[in-house]
Amino acid sequence: MIKQNQSLLSSNDKKSITKVFTYGLSFGFILTKIVNGSVTVIVSLLFWEVFGMPPLINAPEIGGRQVLIIGTDQVANNTDVLLAVGMKKGKLVLTQIPRDTITKAQGKHERKINSIYVSGGVKALKQEVSILLHGKVDRHLIVNMSVVTQLAKALGGIKLQIDKRLYYIDKSQNLTINIEPGKQTLNGKDLEGFIRWRNDGEGDIGRLKRQRLILSAIFDNLKRPNIIKHLPELLVFLNTANFIQTDLSVLEIVTLLITINICELDTRRLSGQPIWIKDLNYWLADTNPFYTNDCISRRN
């Protein structure tokens, strides 16, 4: 279940939320397609109609905010996915942050960014990502990667072209990846395995490419005209799925879902280059304020 400082949905407003999605969002989706109006205004009007609330002139919106999506492994020791979500020039921008990105955690010593969550928590991780992005990360969504399997089921699977067999076993994480090449509709564990696979010559960068394919496919599914009728199921999924934590409000989640549905997607990777320091590989971001190529060369 989603964990917040306060419960995401009370028992009294679940029926109202369903009403928002089944009636209000259908109307809002059509209206935004016609007039290309403000997502925030539409969400405000919908909540005004259903809950009797006045229009929220300064309702939370994605533009001006950045949400950090953190995908953890089964034991929550590492972050397999780091994704910053924000709006730029009318597009929904998803910035992938390689898990091997070198950072100077809390200004003390170098380490890979994927290890910060377990040692410093979400606050420390958001601080480091804010430095790399040169912009504040306002909200977070922490998802255990097992949730991906539930989401794929809710969407009816993800169709992909697999270019080679993916095979890997890790008993410590109860992880088995065995995916055959060719056109596949990935569901459940296969989808999770495709996202996490990195046992080829491309390592983490190859995994980021596969994650971009998954993200594009998921967003394409969410943009289908008939997805509106599934929105109540998606909200129930978000509210009941295990291993989800967030500080996003209900209104912010609704706004994000609508934004996904009507905006063009721009998926990119944090720019940089691979480096080696004392036999350890890292990703050196172009925006890293602590390290330069000259500095790295001297240390080796």
Rosetta silent file (secondary structure, phi, psi, omega in degrees, C-alpha in Angstrom):
SEQUENCE: MIKQNQSLLSSNDKKSITKVFTYGLSFGFILTKIVNGSVTVIVSLLFWEVFGMPPLINAPEIGGRQVLIIGTDQVANNTDVLLAVGMKKGKLVLTQIPRDTITKAQGKHERKINSIYVSGGVKALKQEVSILLHGKVDRHLIVNMSVVTQLAKALGGIKLQIDKRLYYIDKSQNLTINIEPGKQTLNGKDLEGFIRWRNDGEGDIGRLKRQRLILSAIFDNLKRPNIIKHLPELLVFLNTANFIQTDLSVLEIVTLLITINICELDTRRLSGQPIWIKDLNYWLADTNPFYTNDCISRRN
SCORE:     score description
SCORE:     0.000 S_00000001
   1 L     0.000  144.671  178.862    0.000    0.000    0.000 S_00000001
   2 L   -62.407  132.683 -178.761    1.179    3.504   -0.710 S_00000001
   3 E  -110.248  128.284  176.942    2.736    5.002    2.404 S_00000001
   4 L  -138.440  176.495  172.827    2.552    8.706    3.172 S_00000001
   5 L   -62.931  -32.576  173.893    2.491   10.922    6.213 S_00000001
   6 L  -126.558  154.739 -179.186   -1.258   10.776    5.733 S_00000001
   7 L   -59.012  137.657 -179.367   -3.329    8.070    4.055 S_00000001
   8 L   -63.962  -46.002 -179.788   -3.546    8.551    0.301 S_00000001
   9 L  -131.699  130.580  172.841   -7.249    7.681    0.136 S_00000001
  10 L   -85.530  162.045 -179.230   -9.766    7.558    2.953 S_00000001
  11 L   -64.768  -24.810 -176.882  -12.593    5.045    2.810 S_00000001
  12 L   -78.212  -23.948 -175.056  -15.082    7.897    2.351 S_00000001
  13 L  -107.196    4.178  179.996  -13.603    9.374   -0.801 S_00000001
  14 H   -64.262  -38.621  178.238  -12.781    6.253   -2.845 S_00000001
  15 H   -65.465  -37.433  178.689  -16.193    6.342   -4.513 S_00000001
  16 H   -66.708  -39.772  177.891  -15.676   10.005   -5.310 S_00000001
  17 H   -61.696  -43.901  178.205  -12.242    9.289   -6.775 S_00000001
  18 H   -60.336  -39.594  178.020  -13.740    6.578   -8.979 S_00000001
  19 H   -62.964  -39.110  176.581  -16.365    9.063  -10.103 S_00000001
  20 H   -56.894  -48.270 -174.370  -13.593   11.529  -10.981 S_00000001
  21 H   -73.408  -39.172 -174.781  -11.864    9.018  -13.196 S_00000001
  22 H   -78.514  -31.396 -178.812  -14.859    7.446  -14.888 S_00000001
  23 H  -111.112  -54.827 -174.644  -16.753   10.655  -15.641 S_00000001
  24 H   -63.850  -44.835 -176.901  -14.641   13.712  -14.986 S_00000001
  25 H   -70.430  -31.782  175.025  -11.423   12.533  -16.612 S_00000001
  26 H   -60.689  -46.289  177.846  -13.216   11.336  -19.721 S_00000001
  27 H   -65.903  -43.410 -178.880  -14.637   14.829  -20.129 S_00000001
  28 H   -63.463  -39.114  178.409  -11.338   16.444  -19.147 S_00000001
  29 H   -60.974  -47.682  179.864   -9.390   14.326  -21.631 S_00000001
  30 H   -63.201  -43.491 -177.569  -11.694   15.326  -24.501 S_00000001
  31 H   -62.552  -43.163 -179.164  -11.686   18.971  -23.444 S_00000001
  32 H   -67.259  -33.569  177.038   -7.893   19.188  -23.290 S_00000001
  33 H   -64.892  -34.206 -176.197   -7.614   17.592  -26.710 S_00000001
  34 H   -79.510  -48.012 -171.238   -9.972   20.223  -28.113 S_00000001
  35 H  -107.150   -6.038 -179.261   -8.747   23.414  -26.470 S_00000001
  36 L    53.429   42.475 -175.478   -5.231   22.393  -25.341 S_00000001
  37 L   -83.374 -174.436 -176.885   -6.024   24.012  -22.003 S_00000001
  38 L   -75.561  129.156  175.978   -4.286   23.862  -18.666 S_00000001
  39 H   -59.457  -41.275 -177.592   -4.153   20.448  -17.018 S_00000001
  40 H   -62.602  -42.631  179.806   -4.239   22.117  -13.635 S_00000001
  41 H   -61.230  -43.211 -178.403   -7.424   24.055  -14.397 S_00000001
  42 H   -64.941  -45.243  178.068   -9.198   20.892  -15.537 S_00000001
  43 H   -60.547  -40.934  178.802   -8.150   18.936  -12.459 S_00000001
  44 H   -60.174  -45.150 -178.657   -9.281   21.837  -10.281 S_00000001
  45 H   -65.643  -38.797  179.159  -12.680   21.921  -11.964 S_00000001
  46 H   -63.126  -44.803  179.812  -13.113   18.170  -11.629 S_00000001
  47 H   -67.963  -32.422  176.508  -12.367   18.261   -7.912 S_00000001
  48 H   -62.904  -43.974 -177.962  -14.694   21.250   -7.531 S_00000001
  49 H   -66.697  -43.089 -172.132  -17.520   19.274   -9.166 S_00000001
  50 H   -84.256  -42.826 -174.715  -17.005   16.045   -7.222 S_00000001
  51 H  -100.901   -5.341 -177.775  -15.893   17.248   -3.789 S_00000001
  52 L    74.699   21.680 -179.864  -17.558   20.661   -3.696 S_00000001
  53 L   -88.619  147.250  174.405  -14.155   22.358   -3.456 S_00000001
  54 L   -68.064  156.511  177.899  -13.524   25.805   -4.965 S_00000001
  55 L   -55.824  138.557 -177.974  -11.231   25.921   -8.016 S_00000001
  56 L   -95.599   96.993 -175.587   -7.583   25.624   -6.992 S_00000001
  57 L   -60.959  -37.362 -179.918   -5.865   28.522   -8.733 S_00000001
  58 L  -110.412   42.107 -179.545   -2.453   27.323   -7.556 S_00000001
  59 L   -60.705  146.769  178.982   -3.163   23.598   -7.710 S_00000001
  60 L   -57.496  136.531  177.240   -0.070   21.376   -7.761 S_00000001
  61 L  -139.475  163.225 -176.237    1.108   20.736  -11.305 S_00000001
  62 L   -71.084  -39.106  178.739    4.017   18.926  -12.895 S_00000001
  63 L   -58.367  130.742 -178.723    5.437   22.038  -14.540 S_00000001
  64 L    88.671  -10.331  177.546    7.922   23.657  -12.152 S_00000001
  65 L  -118.596  155.195  171.932    8.236   20.477  -10.103 S_00000001
  66 L  -125.932  131.576  179.555   10.490   17.468  -10.443 S_00000001
  67 E  -110.172  128.264  178.211    9.466   14.040   -9.218 S_00000001
  68 E   -97.892  117.722  175.412   12.142   11.419   -8.536 S_00000001
  69 E   -95.054  123.570 -175.853   11.031    7.854   -9.253 S_00000001
  70 E  -116.428  114.105  177.052   13.151    5.353   -7.316 S_00000001
  71 E  -101.287  117.215 -176.424   12.969    1.682   -8.278 S_00000001
  72 E  -102.535  161.447  175.954   14.488   -0.585   -5.623 S_00000001
  73 L   -80.330 -177.477 -173.158   15.442   -4.254   -5.702 S_00000001
  74 L   -60.563  -33.634 -178.165   13.673   -6.957   -3.706 S_00000001
  75 L  -101.294    5.442  175.747   15.651   -6.286   -0.528 S_00000001
  76 L    60.080   28.159  177.805   15.718   -2.486   -1.065 S_00000001
  77 L   -88.083  -25.003 -178.457   19.516   -2.372   -0.809 S_00000001
  78 L  -135.940  160.007  175.648   20.075   -0.768   -4.207 S_00000001
  79 E  -103.697  114.895  179.595   18.208    1.415   -6.650 S_00000001
  80 E   -82.662  -24.959 -179.129   17.792   -0.289  -10.021 S_00000001
  81 E  -133.548  128.708  171.243   15.925    2.669  -11.532 S_00000001
  82 E  -127.924  118.599 -172.506   16.450    6.397  -10.972 S_00000001
  83 E  -140.070  120.687  176.953   14.184    8.574  -13.065 S_00000001
  84 E   -97.099  130.588 -177.536   13.506   12.312  -12.757 S_00000001
  85 E  -116.174  130.043  178.293   10.153   13.480  -14.166 S_00000001
  86 E  -160.673  173.849  178.838    9.393   17.100  -15.042 S_00000001
  87 E  -105.384  139.961  176.095    7.914   19.390  -17.693 S_00000001
  88 E  -149.947  120.324  178.223    9.989   21.308  -20.243 S_00000001
  89 L    52.576   43.836  175.975    8.667   23.264  -23.222 S_00000001
  90 L    79.064    2.315  179.731    5.334   21.478  -23.116 S_00000001
  91 E  -110.720  148.302  172.689    6.876   17.992  -23.007 S_00000001
  92 E   -85.737  110.847 -173.418    6.951   15.483  -20.184 S_00000001
  93 E   -99.692  124.711  175.851   10.699   14.929  -19.736 S_00000001
  94 E  -111.608  116.026 -178.802   11.996   11.718  -18.159 S_00000001
  95 E  -106.300  114.173  177.421   15.693   11.854  -17.291 S_00000001
  96 E   -79.286  134.827  178.126   17.369    8.525  -16.583 S_00000001
  97 L  -112.894  110.417 -179.186   20.179    8.643  -14.042 S_00000001
  98 L   -54.364  136.895 -177.241   22.653    5.749  -14.461 S_00000001
  99 L   -66.227  -19.730  178.901   22.988    3.783  -11.236 S_00000001
 100 L   -90.269    8.250 -178.969   26.792    3.906  -11.603 S_00000001
 101 E   -58.373  127.271  179.348   26.827    7.723  -11.602 S_00000001
 102 E   -78.920  136.265  178.349   29.699    8.948   -9.431 S_00000001
 103 E  -145.704  158.106  178.567   28.750   11.442   -6.770 S_00000001
 104 E  -100.667   85.190 -172.235   30.325   12.927   -3.683 S_00000001
 105 E   -55.096  119.671  179.417   27.733   11.790   -1.187 S_00000001
 106 L    53.371   29.943  174.924   27.008   14.591    1.269 S_00000001
 107 L    71.677   16.716 -173.147   30.252   16.252    0.118 S_00000001
 108 L  -107.495  -59.089 -175.071   32.478   13.606    1.710 S_00000001
 109 E  -149.028  159.043 -177.566   33.622   10.794   -0.582 S_00000001
 110 E   -75.711  147.641  175.395   32.904    9.322   -3.990 S_00000001
 111 E  -164.123  167.083  176.033   30.405    6.532   -4.406 S_00000001
 112 E   -80.128  140.980 -171.931   27.863    5.229   -6.875 S_00000001
 113 H   -66.173  -23.375 -177.633   24.539    6.982   -6.633 S_00000001
 114 H   -70.697  -11.832 -179.466   22.584    3.719   -6.439 S_00000001
 115 H   -95.692   -5.309 -173.736   23.985    3.046   -2.936 S_00000001
 116 H   -71.888  -35.758 -175.194   22.887    6.346   -1.387 S_00000001
 117 H   -58.950  -45.413 -175.916   19.270    5.380   -0.729 S_00000001
 118 H   -71.535  -29.318 -177.286   20.069    2.547    1.679 S_00000001
 119 H   -92.208  -34.728 -176.163   22.686    4.552    3.611 S_00000001
 120 H  -117.007   -7.511  179.231   21.191    8.051    3.598 S_00000001
 121 H    82.080  179.906 -174.645   17.536    7.567    2.759 S_00000001
 122 H   -66.818  -32.776 -179.808   15.346    9.334    0.247 S_00000001
 123 H   -62.357  -46.759  179.585   16.260   12.815    1.505 S_00000001
 124 H   -64.330  -39.719 -179.935   19.979   12.306    0.811 S_00000001
 125 H   -65.312  -42.124  178.488   19.242   10.778   -2.589 S_00000001
 126 H   -63.503  -36.502  178.183   17.009   13.699   -3.592 S_00000001
 127 H   -63.863  -44.309 -179.134   19.762   16.123   -2.557 S_00000001
 128 H   -66.354  -42.147  179.300   22.344   14.363   -4.742 S_00000001
 129 H   -66.063  -37.979  177.677   20.008   14.179   -7.740 S_00000001
 130 H   -59.580  -39.322  178.053   19.126   17.865   -7.313 S_00000001
 131 H   -63.710  -45.337 -177.392   22.839   18.713   -7.565 S_00000001
 132 H   -68.481  -33.284 -177.910   23.272   16.668  -10.744 S_00000001
 133 H   -89.755   -5.957 -176.646   20.150   18.090  -12.393 S_00000001
 134 L    55.116   39.487  178.731   20.880   21.671  -11.313 S_00000001
 135 L  -168.142  144.337 -174.968   17.312   21.866  -10.065 S_00000001
 136 L   -67.493  135.409  169.844   15.426   20.911   -6.931 S_00000001
 137 L   -89.865  117.596 -172.051   13.707   17.530   -6.736 S_00000001
 138 L   -90.027  -38.366 -173.138   10.387   18.276   -5.040 S_00000001
 139 E  -131.912  166.622  178.026    8.642   14.918   -4.737 S_00000001
 140 E  -141.499  154.907  174.428    9.480   11.232   -4.780 S_00000001
 141 E  -137.643  111.743 -177.914    7.878    7.922   -5.662 S_00000001
 142 E  -101.496  122.746 -174.759    9.631    4.809   -4.322 S_00000001
 143 E  -129.461  123.397  169.644    8.630    1.587   -6.040 S_00000001
 144 E   -68.265  138.178 -172.540    9.853   -1.934   -5.394 S_00000001
 145 L   -61.732  -16.881  176.455   10.528   -3.438   -8.816 S_00000001
 146 H   -65.209  -22.513  178.667    7.995   -6.199   -8.138 S_00000001
 147 H   -65.318  -28.444  179.431    5.319   -3.533   -8.628 S_00000001
 148 H   -57.776  -37.919 -179.540    6.304   -3.389  -12.307 S_00000001
 149 H   -64.974  -36.127  178.667    4.885   -6.881  -12.736 S_00000001
 150 H   -70.624  -39.172  178.987    1.550   -5.751  -11.302 S_00000001
 151 H   -64.848  -41.981  178.784    1.453   -2.674  -13.525 S_00000001
 152 H   -60.129  -39.481  178.728    2.152   -4.764  -16.628 S_00000001
 153 H   -64.378  -40.948  179.193   -0.756   -7.013  -15.718 S_00000001
 154 H   -64.211  -29.549 -178.367   -3.056   -3.994  -15.321 S_00000001
 155 L   -94.079   -0.641  179.266   -2.016   -2.791  -18.793 S_00000001
 156 L    82.126   18.818  179.988   -2.369   -6.194  -20.454 S_00000001
 157 L    92.612  161.818 -179.253    1.356   -6.729  -20.961 S_00000001
 158 E  -117.545  121.181 -178.527    4.053   -4.787  -22.817 S_00000001
 159 E   -87.142  125.733 -177.958    4.779   -5.665  -26.465 S_00000001
 160 E  -143.000  156.859  172.173    8.467   -5.538  -27.408 S_00000001
 161 E   -99.452  113.504 -178.898   10.903   -6.855  -29.999 S_00000001
 162 E   -93.313  123.300 -172.895   13.648   -8.793  -28.171 S_00000001
 163 L   -87.851  -15.512  179.771   16.870   -8.908  -30.201 S_00000001
 164 L  -158.145  161.528  178.915   18.667  -11.667  -28.257 S_00000001
 165 L   -69.168  136.457  177.352   18.129  -14.226  -25.532 S_00000001
 166 E  -113.591  117.407 -177.567   18.437  -12.818  -22.026 S_00000001
 167 E  -137.582  127.924 -179.399   19.461  -15.367  -19.407 S_00000001
 168 E  -164.924  142.329  176.926   20.644  -14.750  -15.846 S_00000001
 169 E  -129.900  130.648  175.319   20.134  -16.269  -12.379 S_00000001
 170 E  -134.335   98.126 -175.924   20.757  -14.531   -9.033 S_00000001
 171 H   -66.216  -29.366 -178.587   19.606  -16.707   -6.128 S_00000001
 172 H   -63.917  -29.215  178.908   20.405  -14.010   -3.550 S_00000001
 173 H  -106.313    8.081 -176.498   17.677  -11.811   -5.066 S_00000001
 174 L    53.440   44.504 -173.940   15.401  -14.699   -6.083 S_00000001
 175 E  -116.392  123.909  173.140   15.878  -13.470   -9.640 S_00000001
 176 E  -128.791  123.023  178.314   15.694  -15.604  -12.784 S_00000001
 177 E  -115.006  121.981  178.697   15.770  -13.996  -16.228 S_00000001
 178 E  -150.060   89.750 -175.286   15.061  -16.215  -19.240 S_00000001
 179 E  -121.104  126.564 -179.106   13.599  -14.344  -22.224 S_00000001
 180 L   -83.275  153.199  178.228   13.703  -15.674  -25.780 S_00000001
 181 L   -71.281  162.581  179.613   14.354  -13.410  -28.795 S_00000001
 182 E   111.499 -176.208  178.387   11.570  -12.242  -31.111 S_00000001
 183 E   -72.038  126.203 -176.507    8.284  -10.406  -30.655 S_00000001
 184 E  -135.236  147.247  167.460    7.137  -10.820  -27.083 S_00000001
 185 E  -105.371  103.658 -173.375    4.361   -9.578  -24.838 S_00000001
 186 E   -85.133  135.574  179.098    6.183   -9.225  -21.544 S_00000001
 187 L  -140.061  156.849  170.610    4.316   -9.636  -18.300 S_00000001
 188 H    53.658 -130.013 -174.475    5.193  -10.168  -14.695 S_00000001
 189 H   -63.492  -32.923  179.030    8.658  -11.497  -13.945 S_00000001
 190 H   -63.054  -40.674  179.016    9.751  -11.386  -17.586 S_00000001
 191 H   -66.019  -43.478  177.501    9.140   -7.643  -17.724 S_00000001
 192 H   -60.900  -41.675  179.062   11.002   -7.104  -14.454 S_00000001
 193 H   -64.470  -39.746  178.728   13.879   -9.204  -15.781 S_00000001
 194 H   -62.215  -39.548 -179.855   14.032   -7.237  -19.036 S_00000001
 195 H   -67.839  -38.666 -171.907   14.283   -3.984  -17.074 S_00000001
 196 H   -90.541  -14.679 -176.573   17.005   -5.255  -14.727 S_00000001
 197 L   -56.945  133.115  176.545   19.137   -7.224  -17.220 S_00000001
 198 L  -149.150   17.075 -174.904   22.689   -5.897  -17.544 S_00000001
 199 L   -92.653   57.017  172.009   24.797   -8.973  -18.269 S_00000001
 200 L  -140.294 -175.014 -175.874   26.122   -7.976  -21.653 S_00000001
 201 L   -65.984  -17.778 -176.584   28.936   -5.771  -22.908 S_00000001
 202 L   -88.463  -15.257  177.118   26.875   -2.600  -22.466 S_00000001
 203 H    56.488 -132.246 -175.219   26.303   -3.016  -18.725 S_00000001
 204 H   -66.185  -34.832 -179.290   24.273   -0.259  -17.100 S_00000001
 205 H   -66.337  -38.237  175.481   24.018    1.826  -20.290 S_00000001
 206 H   -63.882  -38.667  178.558   22.460   -1.130  -22.120 S_00000001
 207 H   -65.709  -37.374  177.188   19.980   -1.538  -19.311 S_00000001
 208 H   -62.460  -37.855  177.065   19.042    2.145  -19.584 S_00000001
 209 H   -61.575  -43.536  179.560   18.297    1.627  -23.287 S_00000001
 210 H   -67.560  -35.692  176.668   15.965   -1.261  -22.436 S_00000001
 211 H   -64.304  -36.102  177.934   14.312    0.807  -19.730 S_00000001
 212 H   -64.619  -38.143  176.249   13.631    3.537  -22.305 S_00000001
 213 H   -61.522  -43.536  179.206   11.903    0.968  -24.515 S_00000001
 214 H   -63.541  -46.602 -179.119    9.746   -0.096  -21.570 S_00000001
 215 H   -59.652  -44.887  179.652    8.924    3.493  -20.624 S_00000001
 216 H   -62.059  -41.663 -179.854    7.927    4.365  -24.177 S_00000001
 217 H   -66.098  -41.559  178.700    5.732    1.261  -24.397 S_00000001
 218 H   -63.891  -44.018 -179.706    4.048    1.990  -21.055 S_00000001
 219 H   -66.604  -36.175  175.635    3.381    5.595  -22.020 S_00000001
 220 H   -61.717  -40.705  177.677    1.994    4.483  -25.384 S_00000001
 221 H   -63.430  -41.274 -178.585   -0.387    2.170  -23.509 S_00000001
 222 H   -69.680  -19.362  179.810   -1.440    4.975  -21.186 S_00000001
 223 L   -90.631   -5.088  179.902   -2.185    7.176  -24.204 S_00000001
 224 L   -61.615  141.936 -178.518   -4.571    4.689  -25.822 S_00000001
 225 H   -55.806  -34.816 -176.730   -8.099    6.126  -26.201 S_00000001
 226 H   -84.542    4.801 -179.843   -9.623    3.253  -24.211 S_00000001
 227 H   -69.861  -23.136 -179.313   -7.248    3.762  -21.264 S_00000001
 228 H   -54.863  -42.708 -176.982   -9.753    6.190  -19.720 S_00000001
 229 H   -69.702  -15.590  179.311  -12.031    3.325  -18.700 S_00000001
 230 H   -95.661   -4.034 -176.913   -9.089    1.646  -16.939 S_00000001
 231 H   -60.641  -39.476  175.792   -8.090    4.707  -14.888 S_00000001
 232 H   -58.775  -39.231  178.523  -10.141    3.663  -11.819 S_00000001
 233 H   -64.416  -38.892  179.711   -8.302    0.316  -11.881 S_00000001
 234 H   -65.283  -39.563  179.317   -4.959    2.115  -12.138 S_00000001
 235 H   -67.669  -41.230  175.749   -5.765    4.293   -9.136 S_00000001
 236 H   -60.503  -40.572  177.014   -6.852    1.255   -7.135 S_00000001
 237 H   -58.224  -47.236 -179.329   -3.577   -0.388   -8.200 S_00000001
 238 H   -62.583  -33.528 -175.130   -1.593    2.620   -6.946 S_00000001
 239 H   -83.519  -23.312 -174.888   -3.464    2.604   -3.651 S_00000001
 240 H  -111.631  -14.315 -178.149   -3.257   -1.131   -2.945 S_00000001
 241 L   -62.608  139.876  177.336    0.051   -2.207   -4.520 S_00000001
 242 L   -75.391  155.820  171.521    2.663   -3.323   -2.033 S_00000001
 243 L    66.699   38.922  172.761    6.033   -1.634   -1.725 S_00000001
 244 E  -122.738  131.122  174.062    5.072    1.867   -2.878 S_00000001
 245 E  -131.510  141.342 -179.532    5.934    4.999   -0.902 S_00000001
 246 E  -157.461  155.717  170.087    5.346    8.572   -2.007 S_00000001
 247 L  -110.138   14.342  174.016    4.905   12.133   -0.806 S_00000001
 248 L   -75.394  139.171  175.860    2.709   12.960   -3.811 S_00000001
 249 L   -81.172  169.007  176.170   -0.817   14.039   -2.939 S_00000001
 250 H   -56.699  -45.804 -178.043   -3.927   12.583   -4.579 S_00000001
 251 H   -62.503  -39.366  179.030   -4.283   15.730   -6.683 S_00000001
 252 H   -67.360  -37.409  177.496   -0.658   15.529   -7.824 S_00000001
 253 H   -65.818  -44.371  177.599   -1.078   11.874   -8.806 S_00000001
 254 H   -60.272  -45.221  179.381   -4.232   12.682  -10.775 S_00000001
 255 H   -60.561  -41.972  179.468   -2.455   15.586  -12.467 S_00000001
 256 H   -62.856  -42.813  179.529    0.487   13.362  -13.358 S_00000001
 257 H   -62.346  -41.492  178.851   -1.805   10.733  -14.883 S_00000001
 258 H   -67.890  -41.503 -179.775   -3.559   13.340  -17.020 S_00000001
 259 H   -60.014  -42.456  176.817   -0.244   14.903  -18.037 S_00000001
 260 H   -57.600  -39.385 -173.783    1.020   11.501  -19.179 S_00000001
 261 H   -72.269  -29.382 -171.970   -2.117   11.085  -21.261 S_00000001
 262 H  -112.519  -10.154 -173.949   -1.976   14.391  -23.133 S_00000001
 263 L  -104.220  153.408  174.292    1.703   15.369  -23.334 S_00000001
 264 E   -74.057  141.369 -177.177    4.496   14.307  -25.652 S_00000001
 265 E   -96.326  134.116  175.960    7.135   12.160  -23.972 S_00000001
 266 E  -126.321  104.652 -179.334   10.847   13.039  -24.069 S_00000001
 267 E  -101.539  127.723 -177.772   13.059   10.320  -22.556 S_00000001
 268 E  -140.707  163.632  177.176   16.730   11.123  -22.113 S_00000001
 269 E  -107.585  143.864  174.360   19.775    9.940  -20.197 S_00000001
 270 L   -56.284  117.585 -173.219   21.833   12.113  -17.871 S_00000001
 271 L   -67.086  146.277 -179.328   24.652   13.115  -20.219 S_00000001
 272 E   168.727 -156.024 -178.301   28.168   12.035  -19.373 S_00000001
 273 E  -153.682  152.909  177.213   30.764    9.355  -20.038 S_00000001
 274 E   -74.601  142.973  178.058   32.026    6.089  -18.505 S_00000001
 275 E  -139.225  166.684  175.854   35.186    6.310  -16.396 S_00000001
 276 E  -126.445  134.548  173.909   37.346    4.032  -14.251 S_00000001
 277 E  -130.127  111.864  178.140   38.759    4.824  -10.815 S_00000001
 278 L    50.498   52.747  175.037   41.021    2.208   -9.259 S_00000001
 279 L    70.580   11.457  174.526   39.426   -0.667  -11.200 S_00000001
 280 E  -113.051  135.314  179.885   35.861    0.476  -10.485 S_00000001
 281 E   -91.389  141.634  179.129   33.628    1.734  -13.284 S_00000001
 282 E  -137.263  166.816  169.567   31.509    4.867  -12.865 S_00000001
 283 E  -109.832  118.498 -179.474   29.360    7.192  -14.957 S_00000001
 284 E   -95.376  107.804 -179.745   30.728   10.752  -14.861 S_00000001
 285 E   -71.124  142.762  177.619   27.863   13.179  -15.473 S_00000001
 286 L   -61.416  -24.724 -177.516   28.654   16.333  -17.440 S_00000001
 287 L   -92.066    3.039 -177.204   26.904   18.270  -14.668 S_00000001
 288 L   -66.031  120.169 -177.041   28.973   16.755  -11.849 S_00000001
 289 L   -84.235   -8.161 -172.815   30.411   19.676   -9.819 S_00000001
 290 L   -99.930  -22.743 -172.547   32.936   17.572   -7.882 S_00000001
 291 L  -131.526  147.031  172.618   34.905   15.752  -10.576 S_00000001
 292 L  -130.641  167.307  178.134   36.554   16.510  -13.910 S_00000001
 293 H   -60.557  -39.220  178.975   38.440   14.300  -16.351 S_00000001
 294 H   -62.432  -42.780  179.294   41.734   15.867  -15.229 S_00000001
 295 H   -62.105  -43.872 -179.732   40.911   15.129  -11.609 S_00000001
 296 H   -63.881  -42.325 -178.948   40.036   11.506  -12.449 S_00000001
 297 H   -60.834  -40.932 -179.910   43.239   11.043  -14.474 S_00000001
 298 H   -65.898  -33.254 -176.721   45.389   12.216  -11.570 S_00000001
 299 H   -76.028  -23.731  178.235   43.690    9.795   -9.190 S_00000001
 300 L   -87.049    0.000    0.000   44.376    6.822  -11.445 S_00000001
